[in-house]
């Protein structure tokens, strides 16, 4: 954040430690974003990792689950929260089925 301020002192930035695999943590992130900036203009799902490079038969389930939960569930939860915050729960569904 210091580097951003150095390049562009008028730019407002926040850092919110978030566990993207937990709906409550994601909701808190979006709440702080809305509180600070008033709205979300862009969602960039960038949280993720690849896990250890092992053969499938040697991959432990907990490691598999950590990758899936971070890479897929995290993107799902953030996208879902962004839509709900922007349009309200169920709005996109209602518009689609009209």
Secondary structure, DSSP 8 states (H G I E B T S, - for coil): -HHHHHH-TT---------TTSHHHHHHHHHHHHHHHSS----------------GGG--HHHHHHHHIIIIIHHHHHHHHHHHHHH-TTHHHHHHT-
